[in-house]
Amino acid sequence: MPGTPTPRLAREAETLRAMIALHCRDRHGPGQGLCDACADLQTYALRRLDACRYAGAKPACSNCPSHCYAPARRQAIREIMAYAGPRMLRHHPVMALRHLADKLRPTPPS
């Protein structure tokens, strides 16, 4: 149900924030939080996550049968995940391992 975060969605949101922050800091320079473009993408991604139709049964976005991001935003988040994903093991190892385990979740029917 949108607006009511499950523990799974709350963990996904925390991972998303950490990956965007890591990407922004390394690619756009350290500063006071996220740059405007990354902050905008994070707001968009968290809104999409909040509205996820799969809620607690949500698969990893890369395995999801219904992609809810606009094409340009989907490409931007892919680039962030490709950059931040491997680095998460060093910066946030538990979060990274949980995210990897989530990729093994069964994909719900569309």
Phi and psi in degrees as a GROMACS rama.xvg file:
@    title "Ramachandran Plot"
@    xaxis  label "Phi"
@    yaxis  label "Psi"
@TYPE xy
-58.2669  142.811  PRO-2
92.2985  -17.297  GLY-3
-113.459  95.4685  THR-4
-70.4797  131.689  PRO-5
-83.5274  163.874  THR-6
-55.4377  -37.0467  PRO-7
-62.9507  -46.7671  ARG-8
-69.1475  -35.0315  LEU-9
-64.0284  -40.8326  ALA-10
-66.7275  -39.7372  ARG-11
-62.5477  -41.3232  GLU-12
-64.5418  -41.337  ALA-13
-63.0421  -41.9177  GLU-14
-64.467  -43.7731  THR-15
-60.0313  -45.9412  LEU-16
-60.5515  -43.477  ARG-17
-65.4063  -40.4673  ALA-18
-67.9065  -42.3949  MET-19
-65.7155  -41.0872  ILE-20
-63.1327  -42.9464  ALA-21
-62.8359  -46.3077  LEU-22
-62.0783  -48.028  HIS-23
-63.317  -45.1924  CYS-24
-60.2655  -44.8403  ARG-25
-77.9414  -34.9446  ASP-26
-93.1577  -32.3932  ARG-27
-111.599  1.73464  HIS-28
93.4941  146.445  GLY-29
-67.5175  144.278  PRO-30
-164.882  -156.329  GLY-31
-91.9375  79.3692  GLN-32
86.7798  -155.774  GLY-33
-81.6625  150.822  LEU-34
-70.0337  169.105  CYS-35
-61.1628  -41.9113  ASP-36
-65.2399  -42.6737  ALA-37
-70.2984  -37.7131  CYS-38
-63.3814  -40.5104  ALA-39
-64.7527  -44.8749  ASP-40
-64.294  -40.3952  LEU-41
-62.8613  -44.3788  GLN-42
-59.3519  -45.6318  THR-43
-60.556  -48.808  TYR-44
-63.6573  -40.0875  ALA-45
-68.1495  -34.6879  LEU-46
-64.4568  -42.9494  ARG-47
-65.061  -40.6158  ARG-48
-63.701  -41.5848  LEU-49
-62.3629  -29.8281  ASP-50
-95.7443  8.98711  ALA-51
-57.1168  127.408  CYS-52
-73.9847  -14.0021  ARG-53
-93.5416  -14.2901  TYR-54
47.4322  -122.56  ALA-55
-67.3904  -19.6836  GLY-56
-92.6988  12.5794  ALA-57
-60.0887  128.628  LYS-58
-82.4493  174.487  PRO-59
-59.9174  143.483  ALA-60
-55.0214  -36.2996  CYS-61
-66.23  -20.1069  SER-62
-104.438  3.3803  ASN-63
-76.3596  136.323  CYS-64
-73.2351  -19.364  PRO-65
-124.596  106.054  SER-66
-83.2136  121.553  HIS-67
-101.434  -0.53412  CYS-68
-88.1214  146.79  TYR-69
-64.7198  149.557  ALA-70
-52.2195  -44.435  PRO-71
-66.5021  -39.2868  ALA-72
-71.0338  -34.7889  ARG-73
-63.1368  -42.0326  ARG-74
-64.7561  -40.8801  GLN-75
-63.7711  -42.474  ALA-76
-71.0015  -32.4957  ILE-77
-61.2909  -43.5263  ARG-78
-63.0857  -41.1278  GLU-79
-63.562  -45.9289  ILE-80
-63.9004  -40.08  MET-81
-64.6112  -37.0284  ALA-82
-77.4665  -51.6536  TYR-83
-78.7562  -29.8559  ALA-84
-50.1164  -57.5019  GLY-85
-63.2263  -30.7596  PRO-86
-78.0403  -18.2988  ARG-87
-63.8548  -31.4253  MET-88
-59.6793  -33.6152  LEU-89
-83.5961  -40.2434  ARG-90
-86.8527  -36.9156  HIS-91
-141.399  71.1522  HIS-92
-60.9347  -42.1317  PRO-93
-66.1236  -44.7189  VAL-94
-60.4747  -42.008  MET-95
-64.5147  -43.3613  ALA-96
-66.5752  -37.5649  LEU-97
-64.7836  -39.7475  ARG-98
-64.0607  -41.914  HIS-99
-63.3747  -39.5311  LEU-100
-65.5505  -35.4113  ALA-101
-63.5375  -28.6794  ASP-102
-67.4564  -17.8144  LYS-103
-88.5858  -6.94482  LEU-104
-61.2442  147.008  ARG-105
-65.6102  145.329  PRO-106
-83.4915  124.494  THR-107
-70.5019  154.121  PRO-108
-65.2853  148.056  PRO-109
